[in-house]
Amino acid sequence: MTLVLSAITRHAVIQVSDRRLVWLNKDGEPLRKDDEQNKAVLVWNRMTISYTGLAELGSDKRTDLWIAKTLAKWSANPESSSSQDAAIDRLATEATRLFSEQPIAGLPPEYKHHCFVIVGWARFNDQPSEFKPYLSCVSNYLDENCRQLPTARPSFQTGNRVLGDSESCFWLPIGQGPKQGHLWDKDSSNAVTGKISRLDPRGDDPDGLAAVLVDEIRRVADNNQYVGERLLLSCIPRRSIRPSRTGEITLVGGPMSDEATFLYLRPDDSSGVQYGPIYVGQSGSIMANFVAGPPGSTNMGL
């Protein structure tokens, strides 16, 4: 389990997730590790996907690679739809199939809670010529309004939230609560909403919004051992969405007004090493295990 904070505005979609993974040993005790491999996937430079739940899906025992390979296979099939909703539906279908098979099928229901959290830009039927920001949850333990159910379902279902014309920002926490053993309640959510409301009322302050989300995850990490302080921040601004640019790679750095970016954040890091999300291109290509840094960095093995 982890914590994913997502926000959508008229100008940018932003997602921040921590790098902590949790396994259960043979005695049922939790094993925690801050994994330098990223748990985020960037798809077509239009949407970014993080997850909470099981970290070792698929034959590679890496959920992020499983997401990437599932959507890359879908993208490479000439008979597949190029729409994002069709790709998201495929993710739900394949996750349902995977969770119905062993060894996952044999897990107790409380250990099967899983959610893929997606933010991006897409055209919708009511205004097919305009890109709108949206947030989507593909989950077996959340309802269509992203509220937690008592137990995991056998199937994954999708809930979508498109930013309304009168809204400047919508944000959502998925995963671990603000304190260990506690869910996100109204007071906790309102505290973050209050901080966001003090930013640019037009929603045109991606740096400020990203800072609020980063600070909140680190505040939670102080009170919840299942949440780490090493984070990945992804930002896709509206101005970066152009049909001719679906095959481009994002830039390393903080939020920008016209380029999709990612930034690896860790409070004690002075090495300059950056880890990036897995990238899935429109043709089905995959770029994984991105790492960049100065020559001689021990983290890079150079």
Secondary structure per residue as TSV (DSSP state, phi and psi in degrees):
chain	resnum	aa	ss	phi	psi
A	1	M	-	360.0	154.8
A	2	T	-	-151.9	-167.9
A	3	L	E	-129.3	128.2
A	4	V	E	-121.9	122.3
A	5	L	E	-110.1	125.6
A	6	S	E	-125.2	144.8
A	7	A	E	-142.2	140.3
A	8	I	E	-125.0	135.5
A	9	T	E	-133.0	177.2
A	10	R	S	-69.5	-17.4
A	11	H	S	-109.7	-22.2
A	12	A	E	-161.9	153.9
A	13	V	E	-114.5	136.5
A	14	I	E	-132.3	140.4
A	15	Q	E	-139.0	135.3
A	16	V	E	-128.6	129.8
A	17	S	E	-136.6	149.5
A	18	D	E	-87.3	165.8
A	19	R	-	-98.2	6.7
A	20	R	E	-80.1	131.8
A	21	L	E	-111.7	148.2
A	22	V	E	-130.3	126.0
A	23	W	E	-115.2	165.2
A	24	L	E	-110.3	130.7
A	25	N	-	-80.3	-176.5
A	26	K	T	-64.6	-19.7
A	27	D	T	-94.0	4.4
A	28	G	S	82.2	7.8
A	29	E	-	-85.9	141.3
A	30	P	E	-72.8	137.9
A	31	L	E	-113.6	124.5
A	32	R	E	-111.6	141.3
A	33	K	E	-151.9	135.2
A	34	D	E	-86.4	105.8
A	35	D	-	-89.2	124.3
A	36	E	S	-72.3	-20.2
A	37	Q	S	-68.5	143.4
A	38	N	-	-86.9	150.4
A	39	K	-	-107.1	29.9
A	40	A	E	-128.6	149.7
A	41	V	E	-132.5	128.1
A	42	L	E	-100.6	126.3
A	43	V	E	-118.6	119.0
A	44	W	T	60.0	16.7
A	45	N	T	58.4	20.4
A	46	R	T	-116.5	-28.2
A	47	M	E	-146.1	149.2
A	48	T	E	-122.0	142.3
A	49	I	E	-126.9	127.1
A	50	S	E	-121.3	174.6
A	51	Y	E	-145.8	159.2
A	52	T	E	-125.9	145.4
A	53	G	S	123.0	-137.4
A	54	L	-	-72.5	132.2
A	55	A	S	-96.7	-6.5
A	56	E	-	-124.4	46.8
A	57	L	-	-75.0	148.2
A	58	G	T	84.5	173.0
A	59	S	T	-67.6	-24.7
A	60	D	T	-84.1	-4.9
A	61	K	T	58.7	34.3
A	62	R	-	-140.2	114.2
A	63	T	H	-62.9	-37.5
A	64	D	H	-63.4	-38.7
A	65	L	H	-67.8	-36.7
A	66	W	H	-62.4	-43.8
A	67	I	H	-57.8	-50.0
A	68	A	H	-61.9	-45.9
A	69	K	H	-67.1	-37.4
A	70	T	H	-61.7	-45.9
A	71	L	H	-79.0	-28.4
A	72	A	H	-67.6	-41.3
A	73	K	H	-62.6	-40.7
A	74	W	H	-64.5	-43.0
A	75	S	H	-65.8	-36.1
A	76	A	H	-76.3	-17.0
A	77	N	-	-77.5	116.7
A	78	P	T	-63.6	-17.5
A	79	E	T	-89.5	-5.5
A	80	S	S	-79.0	148.7
A	81	S	-	-72.1	145.4
A	82	S	-	-90.1	4.8
A	83	S	-	-77.5	148.8
A	84	Q	H	-69.2	-35.7
A	85	D	H	-65.0	-34.2
A	86	A	H	-68.1	-39.4
A	87	A	H	-64.9	-39.9
A	88	I	H	-66.4	-39.9
A	89	D	H	-62.0	-38.7
A	90	R	H	-62.2	-40.9
A	91	L	H	-60.3	-43.4
A	92	A	H	-64.1	-41.9
A	93	T	H	-64.0	-46.4
A	94	E	H	-69.4	-35.0
A	95	A	H	-66.5	-40.2
A	96	T	H	-60.1	-43.9
A	97	R	H	-63.0	-46.5
A	98	L	H	-62.7	-41.1
A	99	F	H	-74.8	-12.8
A	100	S	T	-86.7	-7.4
A	101	E	S	-104.3	159.5
A	102	Q	T	-74.1	148.8
A	103	P	T	-87.5	-8.1
A	104	I	G	-64.5	-37.1
A	105	A	G	-59.3	-26.1
A	106	G	G	-86.9	-3.8
A	107	L	S	-74.0	149.7
A	108	P	-	-60.1	147.4
A	109	P	G	-54.2	-35.7
A	110	E	G	-68.3	-16.2
A	111	Y	G	-95.2	-1.9
A	112	K	-	-97.3	-1.0
A	113	H	-	-58.1	124.0
A	114	H	-	-150.7	143.5
A	115	C	E	-148.0	132.2
A	116	F	E	-97.8	125.0
A	117	V	E	-110.3	125.1
A	118	I	E	-124.9	132.3
A	119	V	E	-126.0	145.3
A	120	G	E	-176.0	-169.6
A	121	W	E	-123.6	132.6
A	122	A	E	-151.6	160.8
A	123	R	E	-91.0	141.5
A	124	F	E	-121.5	160.0
A	125	N	T	-60.8	-30.7
A	126	D	T	-70.7	-28.3
A	127	Q	E	-142.4	75.9
A	128	P	E	-65.6	-14.5
A	129	S	E	-93.8	-4.1
A	130	E	E	-118.8	132.9
A	131	F	E	-79.9	132.8
A	132	K	E	-123.1	147.8
A	133	P	E	-78.6	142.4
A	134	Y	E	-143.3	160.5
A	135	L	E	-128.4	134.3
A	136	S	E	-133.0	139.7
A	137	C	E	-118.4	125.6
A	138	V	E	-110.6	107.8
A	139	S	E	-147.3	157.1
A	140	N	S	-106.8	3.5
A	141	Y	S	-134.4	6.8
A	142	L	B	-117.3	146.9
A	143	D	-	-83.9	-173.7
A	144	E	T	-65.8	-15.8
A	145	N	T	-102.6	15.2
A	146	C	S	64.3	29.3
A	147	R	-	-95.6	141.3
A	148	Q	B	-71.7	135.0
A	149	L	-	-92.6	160.6
A	150	P	S	-62.6	-32.7
A	151	T	S	-147.0	161.1
A	152	A	-	-71.8	140.4
A	153	R	-	-83.1	163.0
A	154	P	S	-74.5	-17.2
A	155	S	S	-121.8	155.1
A	156	F	-	-92.9	136.3
A	157	Q	E	-125.7	158.8
A	158	T	E	-112.2	134.2
A	159	G	E	-122.4	132.1
A	160	N	E	-118.8	146.2
A	161	R	E	-136.8	113.2
A	162	V	E	-98.7	137.4
A	163	L	-	-63.2	127.9
A	164	G	-	-72.2	158.0
A	165	D	T	-62.2	-28.3
A	166	S	T	-95.0	-0.2
A	167	E	-	-94.8	146.9
A	168	S	S	-100.8	-26.1
A	169	C	E	-160.6	144.5
A	170	F	E	-134.9	134.0
A	171	W	E	-131.8	157.8
A	172	L	E	-151.0	130.4
A	173	P	E	-94.5	134.6
A	174	I	E	-130.0	130.4
A	175	G	E	117.5	-137.1
A	176	Q	S	-62.4	148.6
A	177	G	-	-83.9	175.1
A	178	P	S	-64.8	-21.8
A	179	K	S	-134.9	150.1
A	180	Q	T	-58.7	128.9
A	181	G	T	84.4	2.5
A	182	H	-	-118.9	141.8
A	183	L	-	-85.0	166.4
A	184	W	-	-69.7	119.1
A	185	D	-	-104.5	179.0
A	186	K	H	-61.2	-41.0
A	187	D	H	-65.0	-44.3
A	188	S	H	-64.0	-43.6
A	189	S	H	-66.8	-41.0
A	190	N	H	-64.6	-32.4
A	191	A	H	-63.0	-42.0
A	192	V	H	-71.0	-42.3
A	193	T	H	-58.3	-38.2
A	194	G	H	-62.3	-40.3
A	195	K	H	-65.8	-41.0
A	196	I	H	-66.1	-37.7
A	197	S	H	-65.5	-19.4
A	198	R	T	-85.4	-1.7
A	199	L	S	-82.9	-173.0
A	200	D	-	-52.6	120.9
A	201	P	T	-63.3	-17.1
A	202	R	T	-84.2	-5.2
A	203	G	S	79.3	14.7
A	204	D	-	-102.0	55.6
A	205	D	-	-144.2	68.2
A	206	P	H	-61.4	-34.0
A	207	D	H	-63.1	-47.7
A	208	G	H	-64.2	-41.1
A	209	L	H	-65.2	-43.5
A	210	A	H	-60.8	-40.8
A	211	A	H	-63.0	-39.4
A	212	V	H	-62.0	-45.0
A	213	L	H	-67.6	-42.4
A	214	V	H	-62.1	-47.4
A	215	D	H	-61.2	-37.1
A	216	E	H	-67.8	-42.8
A	217	I	H	-63.4	-40.4
A	218	R	H	-69.3	-32.8
A	219	R	H	-64.9	-42.5
A	220	V	H	-63.2	-40.0
A	221	A	H	-60.0	-28.2
A	222	D	T	-69.6	-21.0
A	223	N	T	-116.6	-1.7
A	224	N	-	-141.6	112.8
A	225	Q	T	-69.0	-12.8
A	226	Y	T	-87.8	0.6
A	227	V	S	-118.3	132.0
A	228	G	-	-101.0	168.4
A	229	E	S	-94.1	-10.5
A	230	R	-	-85.5	126.2
A	231	L	E	-129.0	158.9
A	232	L	E	-122.3	124.4
A	233	L	E	-108.8	125.6
A	234	S	E	-121.4	140.2
A	235	C	E	-140.6	128.3
A	236	I	E	-121.3	104.1
A	237	P	E	-78.6	156.1
A	238	R	G	-59.7	-38.9
A	239	R	G	-68.2	-14.4
A	240	S	G	-83.6	-9.5
A	241	I	-	-89.5	101.3
A	242	R	-	-139.3	135.5
A	243	P	G	-52.9	-32.7
A	244	S	G	-76.8	-3.8
A	245	R	G	-116.8	19.8
A	246	T	T	-68.9	-17.7
A	247	G	T	-98.4	4.3
A	248	E	-	-84.5	158.4
A	249	I	-	-95.0	149.1
A	250	T	-	-74.4	164.2
A	251	L	E	-98.7	150.8
A	252	V	E	-80.4	125.6
A	253	G	S	153.3	175.7
A	254	G	S	-72.7	176.4
A	255	P	-	-54.7	136.9
A	256	M	-	-123.7	164.7
A	257	S	S	-82.4	-22.8
A	258	D	S	-135.2	10.1
A	259	E	S	-136.8	139.7
A	260	A	-	-70.7	137.3
A	261	T	E	-137.9	159.7
A	262	F	E	-138.0	155.2
A	263	L	E	-150.2	125.0
A	264	Y	E	-87.9	128.2
A	265	L	E	-123.6	127.8
A	266	R	-	-143.9	133.1
A	267	P	T	-63.1	-26.7
A	268	D	T	-106.2	16.6
A	269	D	-	-89.9	122.5
A	270	S	-	-123.9	9.5
A	271	S	S	-81.7	-21.9
A	272	G	-	80.4	4.7
A	273	V	-	-74.0	136.0
A	274	Q	E	-122.2	132.6
A	275	Y	E	-109.3	137.7
A	276	G	-	-114.1	168.3
A	277	P	-	-71.9	163.7
A	278	I	E	-73.2	139.7
A	279	Y	E	-113.5	131.5
A	280	V	E	-115.8	121.1
A	281	G	-	-87.7	167.1
A	282	Q	T	-61.8	-29.7
A	283	S	T	-86.2	-3.4
A	284	G	S	102.0	5.9
A	285	S	-	-74.3	155.6
A	286	I	E	-130.4	134.4
A	287	M	E	-119.1	119.4
A	288	A	-	-127.6	166.2
A	289	N	S	59.7	38.2
A	290	F	-	-68.3	131.5
A	291	V	E	-147.4	137.9
A	292	A	E	-142.4	147.9
A	293	G	-	177.6	179.2
A	294	P	-	-70.6	149.5
A	295	P	T	-55.1	140.9
A	296	G	T	88.9	-0.7
A	297	S	-	-68.0	129.0
A	298	T	T	-67.4	-27.7
A	299	N	T	-65.2	-27.1
A	300	M	T	-97.6	-8.7
A	301	G	T	72.2	25.0
A	302	L	-	-98.7	360.0
